[in-house]
Amino acid sequence: MSECKLDHSQEDVKSKYESQAAFLPEDMKPLFNQFFEKEHTQDLLNEVFHLLKKYDLATAEEQNERNNRLYLVVKNV
């Protein structure tokens, strides 16, 4: 994934999540609900945004890699 110099707000991340939720594993969705109940660092928001960005267009292998990282991030916050 390419580096982005933009900072993404929690609202940006939530909007991106909502646009990609249909493509994400079902068991990840409650974790995102918990994730959005808390405040997060800018770095974390940016990371989650970019993991979600164009998720639906990623290959199965890339989606699996992103899933692994998303699970690590949203479970441990």
Biopython code that builds the backbone (N, CA, C, O; Angstrom):
import numpy as np
from Bio.PDB.StructureBuilder import StructureBuilder

atoms = [
    (1, "MET", "N", (0.835, -1.178, 0.000)),
    (1, "MET", "CA", (0.000, 0.000, 0.000)),
    (1, "MET", "C", (0.875, 1.235, 0.000)),
    (1, "MET", "O", (1.947, 1.250, 0.606)),
    (2, "SER", "N", (0.428, 2.240, -0.662)),
    (2, "SER", "CA", (1.214, 3.456, -0.765)),
    (2, "SER", "C", (1.019, 4.326, 0.465)),
    (2, "SER", "O", (-0.014, 4.270, 1.133)),
    (3, "GLU", "N", (2.030, 5.125, 0.746)),
    (3, "GLU", "CA", (1.947, 6.056, 1.849)),
    (3, "GLU", "C", (1.103, 7.245, 1.436)),
    (3, "GLU", "O", (1.153, 7.701, 0.294)),
    (4, "CYS", "N", (0.333, 7.733, 2.382)),
    (4, "CYS", "CA", (-0.513, 8.887, 2.133)),
    (4, "CYS", "C", (-0.145, 9.953, 3.151)),
    (4, "CYS", "O", (0.107, 9.649, 4.316)),
    (5, "LYS", "N", (-0.116, 11.174, 2.717)),
    (5, "LYS", "CA", (0.255, 12.260, 3.606)),
    (5, "LYS", "C", (-0.965, 12.905, 4.263)),
    (5, "LYS", "O", (-0.820, 13.807, 5.088)),
    (6, "LEU", "N", (-2.172, 12.446, 3.899)),
    (6, "LEU", "CA", (-3.389, 13.005, 4.478)),
    (6, "LEU", "C", (-3.685, 12.361, 5.820)),
    (6, "LEU", "O", (-3.460, 11.166, 6.012)),
    (7, "ASP", "N", (-4.193, 13.163, 6.748)),
    (7, "ASP", "CA", (-4.676, 12.628, 8.003)),
    (7, "ASP", "C", (-6.169, 12.397, 7.866)),
    (7, "ASP", "O", (-6.894, 13.262, 7.375)),
    (8, "HIS", "N", (-6.625, 11.243, 8.294)),
    (8, "HIS", "CA", (-8.025, 10.871, 8.160)),
    (8, "HIS", "C", (-8.689, 10.930, 9.525)),
    (8, "HIS", "O", (-8.163, 10.409, 10.508)),
    (9, "SER", "N", (-9.845, 11.568, 9.574)),
    (9, "SER", "CA", (-10.592, 11.686, 10.822)),
    (9, "SER", "C", (-11.301, 10.370, 11.139)),
    (9, "SER", "O", (-11.382, 9.476, 10.297)),
    (10, "GLN", "N", (-11.805, 10.270, 12.350)),
    (10, "GLN", "CA", (-12.563, 9.078, 12.720)),
    (10, "GLN", "C", (-13.792, 8.955, 11.815)),
    (10, "GLN", "O", (-14.198, 7.845, 11.470)),
    (11, "GLU", "N", (-14.377, 10.075, 11.434)),
    (11, "GLU", "CA", (-15.528, 10.055, 10.533)),
    (11, "GLU", "C", (-15.138, 9.528, 9.153)),
    (11, "GLU", "O", (-15.905, 8.794, 8.530)),
    (12, "ASP", "N", (-13.952, 9.900, 8.674)),
    (12, "ASP", "CA", (-13.451, 9.381, 7.389)),
    (12, "ASP", "C", (-13.309, 7.860, 7.458)),
    (12, "ASP", "O", (-13.705, 7.143, 6.538)),
    (13, "VAL", "N", (-12.739, 7.386, 8.560)),
    (13, "VAL", "CA", (-12.515, 5.948, 8.720)),
    (13, "VAL", "C", (-13.850, 5.217, 8.802)),
    (13, "VAL", "O", (-14.026, 4.156, 8.203)),
    (14, "LYS", "N", (-14.779, 5.792, 9.543)),
    (14, "LYS", "CA", (-16.094, 5.159, 9.677)),
    (14, "LYS", "C", (-16.807, 5.106, 8.327)),
    (14, "LYS", "O", (-17.431, 4.098, 7.994)),
    (15, "SER", "N", (-16.719, 6.162, 7.569)),
    (15, "SER", "CA", (-17.327, 6.196, 6.236)),
    (15, "SER", "C", (-16.690, 5.152, 5.322)),
    (15, "SER", "O", (-17.387, 4.457, 4.582)),
    (16, "LYS", "N", (-15.367, 5.049, 5.377)),
    (16, "LYS", "CA", (-14.658, 4.050, 4.567)),
    (16, "LYS", "C", (-15.055, 2.642, 5.003)),
    (16, "LYS", "O", (-15.271, 1.761, 4.172)),
    (17, "TYR", "N", (-15.146, 2.444, 6.312)),
    (17, "TYR", "CA", (-15.588, 1.144, 6.823)),
    (17, "TYR", "C", (-16.988, 0.806, 6.292)),
    (17, "TYR", "O", (-17.220, -0.303, 5.812)),
    (18, "GLU", "N", (-17.899, 1.747, 6.377)),
    (18, "GLU", "CA", (-19.273, 1.499, 5.935)),
    (18, "GLU", "C", (-19.334, 1.164, 4.451)),
    (18, "GLU", "O", (-20.170, 0.366, 4.026)),
    (19, "SER", "N", (-18.455, 1.769, 3.664)),
    (19, "SER", "CA", (-18.458, 1.489, 2.225)),
    (19, "SER", "C", (-17.853, 0.118, 1.896)),
    (19, "SER", "O", (-18.099, -0.432, 0.822)),
    (20, "GLN", "N", (-17.061, -0.428, 2.826)),
    (20, "GLN", "CA", (-16.384, -1.702, 2.586)),
    (20, "GLN", "C", (-16.921, -2.841, 3.455)),
    (20, "GLN", "O", (-16.510, -3.988, 3.283)),
    (21, "ALA", "N", (-17.822, -2.547, 4.374)),
    (21, "ALA", "CA", (-18.291, -3.534, 5.355)),
    (21, "ALA", "C", (-18.842, -4.797, 4.712)),
    (21, "ALA", "O", (-18.645, -5.890, 5.244)),
    (22, "ALA", "N", (-19.519, -4.676, 3.593)),
    (22, "ALA", "CA", (-20.111, -5.851, 2.935)),
    (22, "ALA", "C", (-19.044, -6.841, 2.467)),
    (22, "ALA", "O", (-19.346, -8.014, 2.249)),
    (23, "PHE", "N", (-17.810, -6.387, 2.311)),
    (23, "PHE", "CA", (-16.724, -7.226, 1.811)),
    (23, "PHE", "C", (-15.854, -7.804, 2.930)),
    (23, "PHE", "O", (-15.025, -8.680, 2.686)),
    (24, "LEU", "N", (-16.044, -7.312, 4.153)),
    (24, "LEU", "CA", (-15.233, -7.738, 5.289)),
    (24, "LEU", "C", (-15.830, -8.984, 5.943)),
    (24, "LEU", "O", (-17.029, -9.235, 5.822)),
    (25, "PRO", "N", (-14.993, -9.766, 6.636)),
    (25, "PRO", "CA", (-15.510, -10.932, 7.360)),
    (25, "PRO", "C", (-16.551, -10.505, 8.406)),
    (25, "PRO", "O", (-16.392, -9.483, 9.072)),
    (26, "GLU", "N", (-17.602, -11.294, 8.537)),
    (26, "GLU", "CA", (-18.691, -10.963, 9.468)),
    (26, "GLU", "C", (-18.198, -10.803, 10.899)),
    (26, "GLU", "O", (-18.663, -9.916, 11.615)),
    (27, "ASP", "N", (-17.269, -11.643, 11.323)),
    (27, "ASP", "CA", (-16.817, -11.586, 12.716)),
    (27, "ASP", "C", (-15.957, -10.359, 13.026)),
    (27, "ASP", "O", (-15.628, -10.107, 14.185)),
    (28, "MET", "N", (-15.598, -9.604, 11.998)),
    (28, "MET", "CA", (-14.826, -8.385, 12.200)),
    (28, "MET", "C", (-15.742, -7.197, 12.529)),
    (28, "MET", "O", (-15.297, -6.230, 13.147)),
    (29, "LYS", "N", (-16.991, -7.263, 12.128)),
    (29, "LYS", "CA", (-17.897, -6.123, 12.267)),
    (29, "LYS", "C", (-18.136, -5.689, 13.716)),
    (29, "LYS", "O", (-18.114, -4.489, 13.990)),
    (30, "PRO", "N", (-18.365, -6.622, 14.662)),
    (30, "PRO", "CA", (-18.509, -6.169, 16.058)),
    (30, "PRO", "C", (-17.241, -5.500, 16.595)),
    (30, "PRO", "O", (-17.316, -4.599, 17.429)),
    (31, "LEU", "N", (-16.089, -5.942, 16.117)),
    (31, "LEU", "CA", (-14.833, -5.331, 16.539)),
    (31, "LEU", "C", (-14.749, -3.882, 16.081)),
    (31, "LEU", "O", (-14.250, -3.022, 16.806)),
    (32, "PHE", "N", (-15.234, -3.619, 14.886)),
    (32, "PHE", "CA", (-15.252, -2.237, 14.397)),
    (32, "PHE", "C", (-16.231, -1.388, 15.196)),
    (32, "PHE", "O", (-15.962, -0.216, 15.459)),
    (33, "ASN", "N", (-17.358, -1.964, 15.585)),
    (33, "ASN", "CA", (-18.306, -1.212, 16.412)),
    (33, "ASN", "C", (-17.634, -0.766, 17.700)),
    (33, "ASN", "O", (-17.817, 0.372, 18.130)),
    (34, "GLN", "N", (-16.860, -1.644, 18.320)),
    (34, "GLN", "CA", (-16.121, -1.292, 19.532)),
    (34, "GLN", "C", (-15.027, -0.277, 19.229)),
    (34, "GLN", "O", (-14.789, 0.647, 20.007)),
    (35, "PHE", "N", (-14.368, -0.459, 18.096)),
    (35, "PHE", "CA", (-13.298, 0.447, 17.685)),
    (35, "PHE", "C", (-13.808, 1.891, 17.591)),
    (35, "PHE", "O", (-13.143, 2.826, 18.036)),
    (36, "PHE", "N", (-14.994, 2.054, 17.006)),
    (36, "PHE", "CA", (-15.518, 3.410, 16.790)),
    (36, "PHE", "C", (-16.069, 4.051, 18.055)),
    (36, "PHE", "O", (-16.393, 5.239, 18.046)),
    (37, "GLU", "N", (-16.184, 3.300, 19.136)),
    (37, "GLU", "CA", (-16.639, 3.866, 20.403)),
    (37, "GLU", "C", (-15.523, 4.590, 21.148)),
    (37, "GLU", "O", (-15.782, 5.287, 22.129)),
    (38, "LYS", "N", (-14.284, 4.430, 20.688)),
    (38, "LYS", "CA", (-13.131, 4.998, 21.384)),
    (38, "LYS", "C", (-12.419, 6.027, 20.516)),
    (38, "LYS", "O", (-12.619, 6.097, 19.303)),
    (39, "GLU", "N", (-11.589, 6.819, 21.171)),
    (39, "GLU", "CA", (-10.712, 7.765, 20.487)),
    (39, "GLU", "C", (-9.430, 7.035, 20.103)),
    (39, "GLU", "O", (-8.992, 6.134, 20.819)),
    (40, "HIS", "N", (-8.823, 7.419, 18.974)),
    (40, "HIS", "CA", (-7.604, 6.758, 18.512)),
    (40, "HIS", "C", (-6.585, 7.778, 18.028)),
    (40, "HIS", "O", (-6.921, 8.908, 17.675)),
    (41, "THR", "N", (-5.335, 7.345, 18.023)),
    (41, "THR", "CA", (-4.267, 8.216, 17.532)),
    (41, "THR", "C", (-4.439, 8.437, 16.034)),
    (41, "THR", "O", (-5.086, 7.653, 15.339)),
    (42, "GLN", "N", (-3.857, 9.499, 15.570)),
    (42, "GLN", "CA", (-3.915, 9.801, 14.140)),
    (42, "GLN", "C", (-3.262, 8.703, 13.320)),
    (42, "GLN", "O", (-3.773, 8.330, 12.264)),
    (43, "ASP", "N", (-2.145, 8.187, 13.791)),
    (43, "ASP", "CA", (-1.457, 7.113, 13.070)),
    (43, "ASP", "C", (-2.347, 5.886, 12.919)),
    (43, "ASP", "O", (-2.392, 5.269, 11.855)),
    (44, "LEU", "N", (-3.048, 5.540, 13.980)),
    (44, "LEU", "CA", (-3.919, 4.371, 13.933)),
    (44, "LEU", "C", (-5.098, 4.602, 12.984)),
    (44, "LEU", "O", (-5.454, 3.716, 12.208)),
    (45, "LEU", "N", (-5.694, 5.774, 13.046)),
    (45, "LEU", "CA", (-6.794, 6.092, 12.129)),
    (45, "LEU", "C", (-6.329, 6.012, 10.682)),
    (45, "LEU", "O", (-7.021, 5.453, 9.832)),
    (46, "ASN", "N", (-5.164, 6.567, 10.406)),
    (46, "ASN", "CA", (-4.634, 6.525, 9.040)),
    (46, "ASN", "C", (-4.378, 5.090, 8.593)),
    (46, "ASN", "O", (-4.675, 4.729, 7.454)),
    (47, "GLU", "N", (-3.831, 4.275, 9.484)),
    (47, "GLU", "CA", (-3.541, 2.889, 9.128)),
    (47, "GLU", "C", (-4.828, 2.128, 8.801)),
    (47, "GLU", "O", (-4.902, 1.433, 7.787)),
    (48, "VAL", "N", (-5.831, 2.261, 9.653)),
    (48, "VAL", "CA", (-7.091, 1.543, 9.422)),
    (48, "VAL", "C", (-7.746, 2.034, 8.135)),
    (48, "VAL", "O", (-8.278, 1.234, 7.366)),
    (49, "PHE", "N", (-7.711, 3.338, 7.899)),
    (49, "PHE", "CA", (-8.281, 3.874, 6.662)),
    (49, "PHE", "C", (-7.643, 3.217, 5.435)),
    (49, "PHE", "O", (-8.338, 2.809, 4.505)),
    (50, "HIS", "N", (-6.331, 3.123, 5.447)),
    (50, "HIS", "CA", (-5.631, 2.583, 4.279)),
    (50, "HIS", "C", (-5.767, 1.063, 4.151)),
    (50, "HIS", "O", (-5.676, 0.525, 3.047)),
    (51, "LEU", "N", (-5.983, 0.380, 5.254)),
    (51, "LEU", "CA", (-6.271, -1.052, 5.171)),
    (51, "LEU", "C", (-7.656, -1.287, 4.559)),
    (51, "LEU", "O", (-7.881, -2.290, 3.881)),
    (52, "LEU", "N", (-8.567, -0.362, 4.803)),
    (52, "LEU", "CA", (-9.924, -0.484, 4.263)),
    (52, "LEU", "C", (-10.037, 0.037, 2.828)),
    (52, "LEU", "O", (-10.891, -0.406, 2.059)),
    (53, "LYS", "N", (-9.166, 0.978, 2.484)),
    (53, "LYS", "CA", (-9.247, 1.625, 1.171)),
    (53, "LYS", "C", (-9.115, 0.600, 0.044)),
    (53, "LYS", "O", (-8.143, -0.152, -0.022)),
    (54, "LYS", "N", (-10.109, 0.586, -0.833)),
    (54, "LYS", "CA", (-10.158, -0.311, -1.996)),
    (54, "LYS", "C", (-10.030, -1.781, -1.600)),
    (54, "LYS", "O", (-9.523, -2.600, -2.367)),
    (55, "TYR", "N", (-10.492, -2.100, -0.403)),
    (55, "TYR", "CA", (-10.469, -3.483, 0.072)),
    (55, "TYR", "C", (-11.187, -4.396, -0.909)),
    (55, "TYR", "O", (-10.729, -5.502, -1.197)),
    (56, "ASP", "N", (-12.312, -3.921, -1.416)),
    (56, "ASP", "CA", (-13.128, -4.729, -2.333)),
    (56, "ASP", "C", (-12.411, -5.046, -3.639)),
    (56, "ASP", "O", (-12.764, -6.010, -4.319)),
    (57, "LEU", "N", (-11.423, -4.259, -3.992)),
    (57, "LEU", "CA", (-10.696, -4.468, -5.248)),
    (57, "LEU", "C", (-9.417, -5.285, -5.058)),
    (57, "LEU", "O", (-8.763, -5.660, -6.031)),
    (58, "ALA", "N", (-9.073, -5.552, -3.820)),
    (58, "ALA", "CA", (-7.840, -6.291, -3.531)),
    (58, "ALA", "C", (-8.009, -7.773, -3.871)),
    (58, "ALA", "O", (-9.118, -8.304, -3.843)),
    (59, "THR", "N", (-6.900, -8.425, -4.189)),
    (59, "THR", "CA", (-6.919, -9.863, -4.433)),
    (59, "THR", "C", (-7.254, -10.582, -3.126)),
    (59, "THR", "O", (-7.155, -9.993, -2.050)),
    (60, "ALA", "N", (-7.641, -11.832, -3.216)),
    (60, "ALA", "CA", (-7.955, -12.626, -2.024)),
    (60, "ALA", "C", (-6.754, -12.672, -1.084)),
    (60, "ALA", "O", (-6.910, -12.581, 0.134)),
    (61, "GLU", "N", (-5.562, -12.813, -1.648)),
    (61, "GLU", "CA", (-4.349, -12.850, -0.837)),
    (61, "GLU", "C", (-4.136, -11.521, -0.112)),
    (61, "GLU", "O", (-3.810, -11.498, 1.075)),
    (62, "GLU", "N", (-4.321, -10.427, -0.830)),
    (62, "GLU", "CA", (-4.166, -9.098, -0.223)),
    (62, "GLU", "C", (-5.244, -8.869, 0.844)),
    (62, "GLU", "O", (-4.956, -8.298, 1.896)),
    (63, "GLN", "N", (-6.467, -9.302, 0.585)),
    (63, "GLN", "CA", (-7.533, -9.165, 1.584)),
    (63, "GLN", "C", (-7.179, -9.945, 2.849)),
    (63, "GLN", "O", (-7.414, -9.472, 3.961)),
    (64, "ASN", "N", (-6.621, -11.126, 2.679)),
    (64, "ASN", "CA", (-6.222, -11.932, 3.828)),
    (64, "ASN", "C", (-5.155, -11.219, 4.650)),
    (64, "ASN", "O", (-5.221, -11.209, 5.879)),
    (65, "GLU", "N", (-4.188, -10.633, 3.989)),
    (65, "GLU", "CA", (-3.142, -9.874, 4.683)),
    (65, "GLU", "C", (-3.735, -8.681, 5.423)),
    (65, "GLU", "O", (-3.382, -8.406, 6.570)),
    (66, "ARG", "N", (-4.637, -7.980, 4.754)),
    (66, "ARG", "CA", (-5.284, -6.831, 5.395)),
    (66, "ARG", "C", (-6.134, -7.281, 6.581)),
    (66, "ARG", "O", (-6.141, -6.630, 7.625)),
    (67, "ASN", "N", (-6.853, -8.399, 6.420)),
    (67, "ASN", "CA", (-7.667, -8.935, 7.520)),
    (67, "ASN", "C", (-6.800, -9.199, 8.737)),
    (67, "ASN", "O", (-7.159, -8.823, 9.853)),
    (68, "ASN", "N", (-5.659, -9.845, 8.529)),
    (68, "ASN", "CA", (-4.757, -10.151, 9.642)),
    (68, "ASN", "C", (-4.357, -8.882, 10.381)),
    (68, "ASN", "O", (-4.372, -8.842, 11.611)),
    (69, "ARG", "N", (-4.002, -7.859, 9.638)),
    (69, "ARG", "CA", (-3.589, -6.598, 10.259)),
    (69, "ARG", "C", (-4.772, -5.907, 10.936)),
    (69, "ARG", "O", (-4.637, -5.373, 12.037)),
    (70, "LEU", "N", (-5.930, -5.920, 10.276)),
    (70, "LEU", "CA", (-7.115, -5.295, 10.874)),
    (70, "LEU", "C", (-7.504, -5.984, 12.168)),
    (70, "LEU", "O", (-7.841, -5.317, 13.146)),
    (71, "TYR", "N", (-7.464, -7.309, 12.190)),
    (71, "TYR", "CA", (-7.773, -8.030, 13.436)),
    (71, "TYR", "C", (-6.821, -7.597, 14.546)),
    (71, "TYR", "O", (-7.254, -7.341, 15.669)),
    (72, "LEU", "N", (-5.536, -7.515, 14.239)),
    (72, "LEU", "CA", (-4.565, -7.087, 15.241)),
    (72, "LEU", "C", (-4.881, -5.693, 15.771)),
    (72, "LEU", "O", (-4.793, -5.443, 16.973)),
    (73, "VAL", "N", (-5.243, -4.805, 14.884)),
    (73, "VAL", "CA", (-5.484, -3.412, 15.257)),
    (73, "VAL", "C", (-6.792, -3.258, 16.030)),
    (73, "VAL", "O", (-6.806, -2.679, 17.116)),
    (74, "VAL", "N", (-7.880, -3.768, 15.480)),
    (74, "VAL", "CA", (-9.183, -3.484, 16.104)),
    (74, "VAL", "C", (-9.448, -4.340, 17.347)),
    (74, "VAL", "O", (-10.257, -3.951, 18.190)),
    (75, "LYS", "N", (-8.795, -5.480, 17.478)),
    (75, "LYS", "CA", (-8.961, -6.298, 18.691)),
    (75, "LYS", "C", (-8.220, -5.707, 19.875)),
    (75, "LYS", "O", (-8.639, -5.876, 21.020)),
    (76, "ASN", "N", (-7.131, -5.021, 19.611)),
    (76, "ASN", "CA", (-6.238, -4.580, 20.689)),
    (76, "ASN", "C", (-6.338, -3.106, 21.017)),
    (76, "ASN", "O", (-5.382, -2.511, 21.514)),
    (77, "VAL", "N", (-7.471, -2.520, 20.747)),
    (77, "VAL", "CA", (-7.618, -1.103, 21.088)),
    (77, "VAL", "C", (-8.681, -0.907, 22.136)),
    (77, "VAL", "O", (-8.943, 0.224, 22.546)),
]
sb = StructureBuilder()
sb.init_structure("model")
sb.init_model(0)
sb.init_chain("A")
sb.init_seg("    ")
for serial, (resi, resn, name, xyz) in enumerate(atoms, 1):
    if name == "N":
        sb.init_residue(resn, " ", resi, " ")
    sb.init_atom(name, np.array(xyz, "f"), 0.0, 1.0, " ", f" {name:<3s}", serial, name[0])
structure = sb.get_structure()
